[in-house]
């Protein structure tokens, strides 16, 4: 198919190689773009004012890929920027503030979108990364080691949710789109250093109570048969795969929000993985299952457990 010039919400975009297959299952670049365009109403509120790192797969998921933080060379002037000053120096991230930005990035084969736990207070002012940056959500990333299957991961997610609930925090789950589950809680604006300390304490408590299930050591040998509680996703300089982002697998799986009833069923052996078409059908019938992360009423992060 020849290149297409399309009008997207008032912006003119040149879309290229739409028939190029990006997933071994046959999912094409055109289908990637259409997925992001269609899922935009529920995805964009979660990305609003969050710097976005992309993982690009110009030759498909079986080819070479690369992380991209800075705004791509040649990006249109209307693509909103956020300057972030951190340990790597100054990075100019894109802010995905509308459907045109989503479609623009998808056209670059940016299959995966990873975002921060904080929102910029002012896109026109640089943000300096420090423990004082205010986050509005915390995340516990459950990363399974070798030999760990979904029933055990789902059981672990239920234990994490129980700990958060006991602390007065509302817990929401999503699949990673790969092998794990991620549990989030919306919080009132809190310094990132305090949020990290709380999640570290929660992880240490879980390891103490369930040493046969959890570890906080990153080494692969320590994780065999166990689940890593990856607390470092709460560092102000880190990003986590966004809800509704595609993942680079054989099929176009998605980091999909799920209900706790579905997690309970997965602990009993039910399937807990969703592709892009399945996620679009879920959104159409059930809305945004992650909308609780956007609630105005947020939990107060307690002291470190």
C-alpha positions in Angstrom: 0.0 0.0 0.0 1.3 3.5 -0.8 1.9 6.0 1.9 -1.3 7.7 3.1 -1.7 11.3 4.1 -4.4 11.4 6.8 -6.2 14.1 8.8 -6.2 13.1 12.5 -8.1 15.4 14.8 -7.1 18.5 12.8 -3.4 17.4 12.2 -2.0 16.2 8.9 0.0 13.0 9.2 1.9 11.0 6.6 1.4 7.3 7.5 3.8 4.8 5.9 4.1 1.1 5.3 0.7 0.3 6.6 0.7 -3.3 5.4 4.1 -4.1 7.0 3.7 -7.0 9.4 5.0 -6.2 12.8 3.9 -9.3 14.7 4.5 -12.9 13.7 0.8 -13.5 14.1 0.3 -11.2 11.1 -0.7 -8.0 12.9 0.3 -5.1 10.7 1.5 -1.5 11.2 -1.8 -0.3 10.0 -3.6 -2.4 12.7 -1.2 -1.0 15.3 -2.1 2.5 14.3 -5.8 1.7 14.3 -5.6 0.1 17.7 -4.0 3.2 19.3 -6.4 5.5 17.5 -9.4 3.4 18.8 -8.2 3.0 22.3 -7.2 6.6 22.7 -10.3 7.8 24.7 -9.3 5.5 27.6 -5.6 5.6 27.1 -4.9 9.3 26.8 -6.2 10.3 30.3 -3.6 7.9 31.8 -0.8 9.4 29.8 -1.8 13.0 30.3 1.2 15.1 31.4 3.4 12.0 31.9 6.7 11.8 30.0 6.6 8.8 27.7 9.5 6.5 26.8 8.8 4.4 23.7 10.2 1.1 22.6 10.4 1.1 18.8 10.4 -2.0 16.6 11.0 -0.7 13.0 11.4 -4.3 11.7 8.7 -5.9 13.9 8.8 -7.7 17.2 11.3 -10.3 15.9 13.8 -7.6 14.8 16.0 -5.2 16.6 14.4 -2.7 18.9 15.4 0.4 20.8 14.3 2.5 23.7 13.7 6.2 22.8 13.3 8.9 25.4 13.9 12.1 23.5 11.4 13.5 21.0 12.3 11.9 17.6 14.3 14.0 15.1 11.9 15.6 12.7 9.0 15.5 15.1 6.2 18.0 14.2 6.3 21.3 16.1 2.8 20.6 17.6 4.1 17.5 19.5 4.2 18.7 23.1 7.6 18.5 24.9 8.7 18.1 28.5 12.2 18.8 29.5 13.4 16.5 32.3 16.8 17.1 34.0 18.0 13.9 35.7 21.0 11.7 36.2 21.4 11.2 32.4 21.4 14.9 31.8 18.6 16.8 30.0 16.0 14.7 28.2 13.3 16.2 26.0 10.3 13.7 26.3 7.1 13.9 24.3 3.9 14.4 26.1 1.1 12.4 24.5 -1.7 14.8 24.7 -4.1 13.7 21.9 -4.9 11.3 19.2 -2.5 12.9 16.7 0.5 12.3 19.0 -0.5 8.7 19.6 -0.9 8.1 15.8 2.4 9.9 15.1 4.3 7.6 17.5 2.5 4.5 16.3 3.6 5.3 12.8 7.2 5.2 14.0 6.5 1.6 15.2 6.6 2.7 18.8 4.7 -0.4 19.9 5.3 0.0 23.6 4.6 3.2 25.6 6.1 3.5 29.1 5.2 6.3 31.4 6.2 7.8 34.8 4.4 7.6 38.1 4.3 11.5 38.2 2.7 14.1 36.1 4.4 17.3 35.2 2.9 20.3 37.0 3.8 22.6 34.1 4.8 21.4 30.6 6.4 24.7 29.9 8.9 24.4 32.8 11.7 21.9 33.1 11.3 19.2 35.8 14.4 18.3 37.8 14.3 14.7 39.0 14.7 14.2 42.7 13.1 12.4 45.6 10.9 15.5 46.0 9.1 15.0 42.7 5.4 14.4 43.5 3.9 11.1 42.3 0.2 10.4 42.2 0.3 6.7 42.1 2.4 3.8 43.3 3.0 0.5 41.6 4.1 -3.0 42.7 5.4 -4.8 39.7 5.2 -8.6 40.0 7.9 -10.1 37.8 7.9 -13.9 37.8 11.1 -15.9 37.9 11.7 -19.1 36.0 9.0 -21.8 36.6 6.4 -19.4 38.0 3.0 -19.6 36.2 0.0 -17.3 36.2 -2.0 -19.0 39.1 0.9 -18.1 41.5 1.3 -14.6 40.1 -2.4 -14.0 40.5 -2.2 -15.3 44.1 0.7 -12.9 44.7 -1.3 -10.0 43.3 -4.1 -10.7 45.7 -1.7 -10.6 48.6 -0.3 -7.3 47.5 -3.9 -5.9 47.1 -4.7 -7.1 50.6 -1.7 -5.2 52.0 -2.6 -2.0 50.2 -6.3 -2.3 51.3 -5.2 -2.8 54.9 -3.3 0.5 54.5 -6.4 2.3 53.3 -5.4 2.3 49.6 -7.5 1.3 46.7 -5.7 -1.3 44.5 -6.1 -1.8 40.8 -4.5 -4.5 38.7 -3.4 -4.8 35.1 -1.5 -7.5 33.2 2.0 -6.5 32.1 1.1 -7.7 28.7 4.1 -10.0 29.0 4.3 -12.5 31.9 3.4 -10.6 35.1 0.8 -8.5 36.8 1.2 -4.9 38.1 -0.8 -3.6 41.1 -1.4 0.2 41.3 -2.8 2.5 44.0 -3.8 6.2 43.4 -2.3 8.4 46.1 -2.5 12.1 47.0 0.6 13.9 45.6 3.5 12.4 47.6 7.3 12.9 47.3 8.7 10.1 45.2 11.2 9.3 48.0 8.4 8.7 50.5 6.5 6.6 48.0 9.5 4.5 47.2 10.1 4.0 50.9 6.6 2.9 51.5 6.7 0.3 48.6 10.0 -0.9 49.8 8.6 -1.5 53.3 5.6 -3.3 51.8 7.8 -5.5 49.8 10.0 -6.4 52.7 7.0 -7.2 54.8 5.7 -9.5 52.1 9.0 -11.3 51.7 9.1 -11.8 55.5 5.6 -13.3 55.6 5.9 -15.3 52.3 9.6 -16.1 51.7 8.6 -19.0 49.6 6.8 -16.7 47.2 8.5 -13.3 47.1 12.0 -11.9 46.6 13.3 -8.4 46.3 16.7 -9.5 45.0 17.0 -8.9 41.3 19.4 -11.7 40.5 17.9 -14.4 38.3 19.1 -17.3 40.6 17.3 -15.8 43.6 14.1 -15.5 41.5 13.8 -19.1 40.3 10.3 -20.3 41.4 9.6 -17.0 43.0 8.3 -13.5 42.2 10.3 -10.4 42.2 8.6 -7.4 43.9 10.1 -4.7 41.7 9.9 -1.6 43.8 12.3 0.4 41.7 9.5 1.3 39.2 8.6 4.0 41.8 11.9 5.8 41.3 11.2 9.2 39.7 13.5 8.4 36.8 11.8 5.1 36.0 8.9 4.4 33.7 6.4 1.5 33.7 4.6 0.1 30.7 1.4 2.1 30.4 -2.1 0.6 30.7 -3.4 -0.2 27.2 0.0 -0.2 25.7 0.8 -3.0 23.2 3.7 -5.3 24.1 6.2 -6.8 21.7 5.3 -10.5 21.7 4.4 -13.0 19.0 0.8 -11.7 19.2 -0.3 -8.1 19.9 -0.9 -8.6 23.6 -1.8 -5.5 25.7 -1.1 -4.3 29.2 -4.8 -4.7 30.1 -6.7 -3.7 33.2 -8.5 -6.5 34.9 -11.0 -6.9 37.7 -10.1 -8.6 41.0 -12.7 -11.2 40.2 -10.6 -12.0 37.1 -7.4 -12.1 39.1 -9.1 -14.6 41.6 -10.2 -16.7 38.6 -6.6 -16.6 37.3 -5.4 -17.9 40.7 -7.6 -20.9 40.0 -6.2 -21.4 36.5 -8.2 -19.1 34.3 -6.5 -17.3 31.4 -5.4 -13.7 32.0 -3.9 -12.4 28.7 -5.6 -10.2 26.2 -4.8 -9.1 22.6 -5.5 -5.7 21.1 -8.8 -6.8 19.5 -9.9 -8.4 22.8 -9.0 -5.2 24.7 -11.0 -3.0 22.4 -14.0 -5.3 22.8 -13.6 -5.1 26.6 -13.4 -1.3 26.5 -16.6 -1.2 24.4 -18.5 -3.4 26.8 -17.0 -2.5 30.1 -15.4 0.9 29.8 -12.1 1.8 31.4 -11.4 -0.7 34.2 -8.5 1.4 35.3 -10.5 4.6 35.7 -10.1 4.4 39.5 -6.5 5.6 39.0 -7.9 8.9 37.7 -10.2 9.5 40.7 -10.1 12.8 42.4 -10.3 11.1 45.7 -6.9 9.5 46.4 -5.5 7.6 49.3 -3.1 9.0 51.8 0.2 7.1 51.7 0.9 5.8 55.2 4.2 5.6 56.8 6.6 2.9 55.8 5.2 -0.5 56.9 
